[in-house]
Amino acid sequence: MTAMQHPWPYPRIIAHRGGGAAAPENTLAAMRTGARHGFGMVEFDVKLSHDGVPILLHDDTVERTSNGHGKACELAWHELARLDFGRWYSPDYAGEPMATLYSVAAFTQANRIFSNIEIKPSPGAESQTGMQIALFAAQLWGNPAAPPLLSSFSETALQAAMQAAPYLPRALLLDGRIPQDWEARMQRHQCIALNIDHAYATPGLIREAHAKGYRIAAWTVNEPVRARELLDWGCDAIFTDAITLITPDF
């Protein structure tokens, strides 16, 4: 017997880190780029600064995507706010500030864009980050019909997010081969979706997830042929950097 699937109001094509490869990742410029290309959903990474501000950043350190140095968890917001998060990408984006969950929540909701918040805790701060990001999300997103999807590779963070805001939907992120106990992990954190590396997606896994009532999304898909294959298999959503090739109406 097939289980009833969880509600899924989200679009099938999701812009990775806001604007894919078309703008500096995890910035408001990236969100605006995704919006200009018609994307109805964006994914972005959130962690906490030293003083507890929810900031958008993929890495543990700021070197790759700014002109600063050091671990984000050791820098206060007033220090991070001075950094340039656009010049590394191109001179056109020089001076782009670090985005916060506050600003992205305002932009996405004003433009009716869904959000996938990837909880990206700094090492040792998994539980605190999961709890705080879930609480921030609950406060900043007021429309119960368009809740942000919370996801994480950190099961400790997911567990904390579940306890802090149990009504917000969650997705388990998996890196690499799909473990045999994936369903038990989903149940433990009351997740509605499984977000996997597209290289490990198969028609059988998608059918199994659906039969058990779960949604399934694949990252990061940048080849149109592969995107079409995954969607034809029934994948509920794909994340892409190639936002000019794999468009919202793909």
Salt bridges, closest charged atoms under 4 A:
GLU25 OE1 - ARG17 NH1 3.17
GLU25 OE2 - ARG64 NH2 2.80
GLU43 OE1 - HIS16 NE2 3.78
ASP45 OD2 - ARG17 NE 3.84
ASP59 OD1 - HIS58 ND1 2.71
ASP59 OD2 - ARG64 NE 2.76
GLU63 OE2 - HIS69 ND1 3.77
GLU118 OE2 - LYS120 NZ 2.89
GLU155 OE2 - ARG185 NH1 3.28
GLU155 OE1 - ARG188 NH1 3.37
GLU155 OE1 - HIS189 NE2 2.81
ASP181 OD1 - ARG185 NE 3.15
GLU183 OE1 - LYS212 NZ 2.98
GLU208 OE2 - LYS212 NZ 2.88
GLU229 OE1 - ARG226 NH1 2.61
ASP232 OD1 - ARG228 NH1 3.72
ASP236 OD2 - HIS210 NE2 2.73
ASP236 OD1 - ARG215 NH1 3.13
ASP241 OD1 - HIS16 ND1 2.83
